[in-house]
């Protein structure tokens, strides 16, 4: 992963983790994280439905990004 992507991921992670942010914005940040990381659309949660933060979010991925 190049340094530009690392910077982008850091910003997206901050937006996603900001509980004061609008849920739609946080959802979009999560989808953008998955896209930057190259997660195939077929492995992403459905964008048509609202994200269930307990079911749809890959917490291992988020924890991994937090440590970087």
C-alpha positions, 0 to 999 in steps of 0.5 A: 500500500502506498503512502497516499492510500495510508493517508486516505485510510487514516482520514476515512478511519477518523470519520468512521470512528467519529460517533458525532458524525452523521451515520450516512457519512460514517457508512460512506467512510466505511465503504470507502475504506473497503474500496481503498483496501481493494475488498471486492464488491461481492464481499462488501455489505449491501450498500442498499441496506443500512449498515448494522454496525454490530453485524456488517462492520469488520472489527478486525479490519478496523482494529488493524487500521487503528494500529497502523 
